[in-house]
Amino acid sequence: MLNALGLLTRRRFLPLFVTQFLGAFNDNLFKTSMVLFATYTIFNDAHQEANFNALATGLSIVPFVLLSALSGQLADSHDKARIIRLVKTAEIAIMAVGATGLFIAQAGYTSAGLALMLGTVLALGVHSTFFGPIKYAILPQHLGTDDVLGGTGLVEAGTYLAILLGTVTAGWISVEGAGIAVLAVAALGWVTGRMVPPAPRAGPPLKVNYNPFTASWRLIAATLHIRRLFLAIIAISFFWSIGSMLIIIFPPLVKNVLTADKEVASLAIATFSVGVAIGSVVINTLLKGEISARYAPASVIAMGASVVLFSLLSRHWTPAPAGTLYTWLTFLHEPRAIGILLALLAIAVFGGMFVVPLYAFLTTTVEKDQTARTVAANNIVNCAAMTIGSAVVLGISSFGVTPQDMLFVVAAMCLVSAWLAYKLHRACDEPCAAVRK
């Protein structure tokens, strides 16, 4: 990974890295500001908070399901850099709507403000749908084969570091400050997006299918019949269904179980983001640039064990006095606080070690003119899995199951992910290594 850091000096990589970093930061800054504002200021009921988080998650997922096939086709049939410029221009308009929602909700018009904010979440989902395939699919065009895993790891690590910064910022600045910040970052992302070198169509002309349903079906069918891609996509999808469940569980858990304020909720999400970034670095170092799933089964089993540990520690947490919440300082002084944060960090580190090589599989085992569509097919299946994960949380919570108990469901899903990763390792690593030689 240390060698991969040299990619940050390359004109063909740095603008893309900065642009995706700013996009991830801005997306997370807005969403976290909105969720924390709703959780700690607007709502005062754990069930309502969980439902709002699930609704926001669902709205951000819908565009991936409906538009990923179109985004993949456009990215494979047009200059990817040009699409980046269009998408970053749209981000400025989207954040203008979101900032307005934050401002008027803070002024007391909560219904109208929430409507605008949720509309912004939906629009940001569209933004990410069109940008997501490009940030991975463009790498084989701009980088050599030996640099693709390093570039993928840097993009993944950068994404989660951006999430970290966006999360921390959201927890510490005012609602008005968040509204101003998202507009400024969107403008900066527009500037860096214009510096990404051209990445024209790499194959023959492609007839674009604009019907989202038939296009999605054909895209998935054309991808999933390849065994190694099927296993990689399904394993990644299980990972993101786990992630969607954790995203929904964490804010109410921090407020109602750990009885801590929004700065602590921000700290918890930030710790998770740091962990994924560390995991991205660690797995690239272990594999020394080789694209392989051999560490994935052990990584996700360790992730599941860490989830169980996190649940057990939270069960023995001493709540704050009635009517109060721990601040980040008083939280850190509690005996089990460091253990909880370390367990959360371990969940993320092992998660990063699991998922990064699988993304590298998507972009290196197909022709360059098919990479964006492959990533798009992955996004569709991922989002279907995330939707199921969100529905599972809502369904289980409706029966009065506590967040700590729901974490055991997450741990069980990690075992399924380990089995899929083992199947991928057996199906691909030895044959792919022979092909690469």
N, C-alpha and C positions, 0 to 999 in steps of 0.2 A: 504493500500500500504506500510505503514511503516513496517508491519509484513512481507510483501512480500520481502522487502529488505534483510531479513534474508536468502533468497534463494541464495544470492550472496556468502554466506559462504559455500555452499554445493558443494562438489566435483562433484555431478551429474548435476549441473546447471552452475556453474561459467565458466568452459572452453567453453561450448556452447555459453554462453552470450558474452564472450570476443571475440570468433571467429566470431560470427555474427556481433558484434560491429565493429571489424576491417574490415570485408568484406564490410559493409555498408559505413564505412568511406572511404575506398579505392575507391569503386565504385563511390561515389559522388565526391571525390577529383578529380578523373580523368575526369568525365563527366563535372563537373562545370568548371574545368580548361580549358577544350576543348571549351565549350560553350562561356565562357567569352573571351577566346583568339580569337575565331572566330567573336564574336559580336563586340569587341572593337578594334581588330587589323586587321583582314582579311577583313571583310565586312564593308561596309559603307552605307547600305541601309536597312531600316526597313523590307521591304518585303523579301529580301534575308535572313536576320537574322531569321525571323519567319519561313521561309521555311527550313533553316538549322536545327533549333531547332526541327521542326516537323519531319524532316528526321531522326535525331538522336533518337528522341523518338520512331519513328516507327521501326527503326532497333533494338532497345532494347526490343521491344515488340514481334517481330516476333518469336524468339525462344520459348517464353512462349506459343504461340498459337500452334506451331508445336511439341514441345517436352515436354510439361507439363504432358501429359498422360503417356509418357514413364518414366519421372522422378518420377511420383507418384507410378507407378508399381514397379520400381526398389527400391524405398525407402521402400515400404511395403513388398518386397520379399527378401531384403538383409539387412545386418547390416548397419544402418543409419550412425554410426560413421565412418565406412570404406568409405562410399560414401563421407562424409565430407572431409576425408583425400585426396581422389582422386581429389575432386573439388578444394581444396586449393592448391594442387600441380599445377593444370592447371592454377590457377590464376597467379602464378609467370610468366609462359610463356606468358599469355595474356598481363600482364602489361609490359613485356619487349617489346612487339610490340607497345603498346600504348606510352610508353616512347620514343621509336624511332620516332614515328609519331610527338610527340611534339617537339623533338629536331630538326628534319629536316624541319618542318614547320617554326620554329623560325629562322632557318638558311636561309629561303627564298624559300624553295621548297614547296610552300603551297599546290599544287595539290596532290603531293605524300604524304605529311604529313597529309592532310585531309583524304585521302583514308585510310591510316593506322589507323588514329584515329577512323574513322567511322567503320572500320573493328574490331577494339578493342571494340567499343560499342556493336557491334553484338555479339562478343565472350563473353563479360561480361553479355549479356542477356542470353546466354547459361549457363554460370556459375551460374547466379541467378536462372535460371529455375530449375536446379538440386539441388541447396541449399535451395531455398525458401520453398518447402513443408516440408523439414526435420526440419527446425528451429521451426516450430509449431507442426508437427506431433510427434516429439521426446518427447515433454513435458509430455503427458500422460503416457509415459513409464518410465520417470525418476522422475516424481513428483506425489504426491498424488492428489486425486480429488479436495480437498479443496485448493490446491496450483496452479491449472492449470490457473485460471483467473489471479492470481498474477504473475505467470511466463509469461503468455501471455502479460500482461501489461508491465512487465519489458523488455521483448524482443522488444515490440513495442516502448516503451520509449527509450530504448537503441539504437534502429535503428534510431530514429529521432534525438537523441543527436549526434549520429555518423554523420548523415547528416549535422547537425549544424556545427560540428567541421570540416568536410570535406569541407563544403561550405565556412566557414570563412578562412580556410587555403588556399583554391584555390584563394580567392580574394586578398590574401596578399602576396603570394610567387610568385617567378618568374616561367616562363614556365619550365626552366631547373630544378628548385627546385621541381616542381610538378613531373617531370619525375623520379627524384631520389627517391622522397618520396613514390610514388606508388609501386616501386619495394621493398623498405624496409618494407612497411606495409604488402605487400603480403607475404614476407618471415616470418614476425612475425605471421601472421595468419596461416601459415603452421605449425608453432610450436605449437600454442594453439589448433589447430584442432586435433593434435595427442593426446591431453590430454582428449578429449571428451570420456566418458565411453561408452562401447559397448551398442548398442541398436538393438539386433537381431530381426529377423522376429517374429512377435507376433502371427501369425495365421498359417493356413495350407499353403503348397506350392502354389505359384501363377504362372500360365503360363503367361509369358510376351508377349504382343502383340507389335511388333516393327513397325507396320504400323502406322505412326503418324495420319493419317486421320481416319481410322476405330477405332483406340485406343481412339482417342479424342472423337469421337462420342459416343462410348460405355461408356466411362467414364462419360461423361456429362449426358447421358441417365440414367445411373445407379444411379446418384446422384440427379438430379433435380426432379425426381419423388417424392422425399421425401419433403413434403411441407415446413417444417421448414428450410431445407437446401436450397431449391429453393429460398425462400424469403431472407434468409441471404446472399446468393451468389449474387442475383440480386441487393440487397441494397448495398453490398460492391462494386459491379461493377459500380453502379451509382456514388458512392463516388470516385472511381478511374478514371472514365471518367471526373469527375469534376477536379480531381487532375491533369490529363494530360492536360486539357485546361489551368489551372492556370500555370503549368510549362512552357507551350509554350508562354503564354501571358506575364509573369512577366519580363523576361530579356529585350525584346524590350520596354515594358512599362516603365521600370526604366530608360532606356537610352533615349527614344524619348519623353516620356510624363513628367516624373519627371526630365529629363535632368541631370542624375547623373552618376557617373563613376562606374567601376566594383566593387569597394569596397562597394558601396551602394547596388548594385545588390546582392552581397554576403550577406550583412546585411539583406536584405529583405528576402532572402531564409532562412537564419539562423533564423530569427524571426519566420518564419513559422515552422521550425523544432522544435524550443523550444516550440512553442504552442502545437504541437501534443504531445510532451513528457509530457507537463503539463496536457493536456487533458487525457492522459492515466493514470496518477496518480490520477486525480480528480475522474474519473468515477469508478476506483477500490475502492476508499475511499467511494464514495456514495453507491456503491453496496455491500460493505463489503464482497467481495469474491463471491457473488452470480452471476451466469451467467444469465443475464436478459437484455432484450431490452427496458425496460420501459422508460429509459431516452433518447433513441435514437431519437424518433421523435422531441422532443423539442430541442435536441442538434443540429440536422441538420437544423431545421428552424432558430435557432439562428445563425448558420453558414451562411445561405443565407442572413439574415439581415446584417451581418457583411460584406459580399461581396458587398451588395448595398452601405453600408456606405463607404467602401473603394473606390468604383467607384465615388461616389459623391465628396469625398475629393480630389481625383486625378484630377477631372474636374476643380477645383478651385486652382490648384497648380500654383505657379509663376515660370515659367521656368528660367533657368540660362541664363545669357547674351549670345547672339549669338556666336557660335564658342567655347563655354566653357561648362564644365560639373561640377556639384556640386561634391566636395569631401565629404567624410562621415562627416567631421566636419562642413563644410558649409551647408550640407544638414540638419543636426540636428538643426542648428540655424534657419531654416525656420519655420514660425509660424505653418504650418500644418504638419510638419514632424512627431512629436510625435503622432498626431492623426492617421496618415496613418499607422505608425508602430503598434499602439495599435489595429487598425482595422484588420490589417494583423494577429496580434497575436490572436485576438478573432476568426478569421476564423479558425485558426489552432487548438486552444484549443477545440472549439466545434466540429471540425472534428475528433480530437482524441477521444473525449467522445462518438462520434457516432460509430466509426469503431471498437474499441478494443473489446467490448462485442460480436460483430458479428463474429470476428475471433475465440473467445472462443467457440461460438456455433459450429463452424466447427469441432473442435477437441474433443468435449465432448458429442456430440449427435450421434456418430457412434462408432462401435467397433474399438479397438486399431489397428487392422490389416488393417483398411480401412482409417485411418486418413490422411496418405500422399496422397492417391488418392483423397480424398475429397478436400484437400487443392489444389491439382493439378487441379481438375475440376474447383475450384474457380478461380485459376490463368488463366485458358483458357478463361473463361467468362469475367473475369476482363480485360484481354488484348484485347479481342474483343471490349469491351466497351471503353477502352482507345484509341484504333485505331479509333473508331467512333468519340470520342471526339476530337482527333487530326484532323481528316478529317473535322469536323464541324468548327474548328478554321480556317483551311486553306480555306474552302469554304466561310465562312462569311467574312474573311479578304479580299478575292479576290473581294468582292463587295464594298470595301472601308470602311467597318465597323471598328470603332476605338476599341482599346483594352478596353477602359472604357465601351463601349456599350456591348462588348462581355461578360463582367462581369455580365450583367443582365441575359444573357442566363444561366450562371452558377448559379445564384440565383434561377432561375426558376427550374433548375434541382434539387436543394436542396429540393424543395417542393415535387417532385416526390420521392426522397429518404425518406422524412419524411413519406409519405403515405406507402411506402414499409416497413419501420421500424415499423409503427403502425400495419400493417398486421402481421408482424412477432411476435410482442408482443402479439397480440390476439391469434395467431395460436399456439404459443409455450410456453409462460411463465407459464401459469397456468397448462397445461398438463405436462410440463417438471418438474415443481416444485413438482407435485404430484408423478411423477416417481422417482425423486431424494429422496423424503421422503420414 
